Amino acid sequence: MSKFASPVKAALNRTAFVTGAGQGIGRAIACRLARDGYDVSIADIPPAKEKVEAVIKEIESYGRKAIAVYAGECSEPRPTH
């Protein structure tokens, strides 16, 4: 018997939060976590809404739950100190 726990067994009843999951590495991480048994909360910017919706459908195709959280950019200047 392996001394390492199964990633799927360890993931039961767990949720991951992935930023930038509408594309690229964030998308790959979100989908991998879903395949490993995690439900996934996806965070991205509003212009990525169509891409995020596609990721949610893919995650749901693995039998996992997914939700989107959209965050806007800050309009205030950043400190320079």
Residue pairs with C-beta under 8 A, 6 or more apart in sequence:
7 36
7 37
8 36
8 37
9 37
11 33
11 36
11 37
11 38
12 37
14 37
14 38
14 39
15 38
15 39
15 40
15 41
16 30
16 33
16 38
16 39
16 40
16 41
17 40
17 41
17 43
18 26
18 29
18 30
18 33
18 40
18 41
18 42
18 43
19 26
19 43
19 44
20 26
20 43
20 44
21 27
21 29
21 30
21 40
21 42
21 43
21 44
21 52
21 55
22 42
22 44
22 48
22 51
22 52
22 55
23 48
23 51
26 42
26 44
27 51
27 55
30 40
30 42
30 55
30 59
30 66
31 55
31 58
31 59
31 62
33 40
34 40
34 58
34 59
34 62
34 64
34 66
35 62
37 64
38 64
39 64
39 65
39 66
40 59
40 64
40 65
40 66
41 66
41 67
41 68
41 69
42 52
42 55
42 56
42 59
42 66
42 67
42 68
42 69
43 68
43 69
43 70
43 71
44 51
44 52
44 68
44 70
44 71
45 70
45 71
45 72
45 73
46 70
46 72
49 68
49 70
52 68
52 70
53 68
55 66
56 66
56 67
56 68
59 65
59 66
60 66
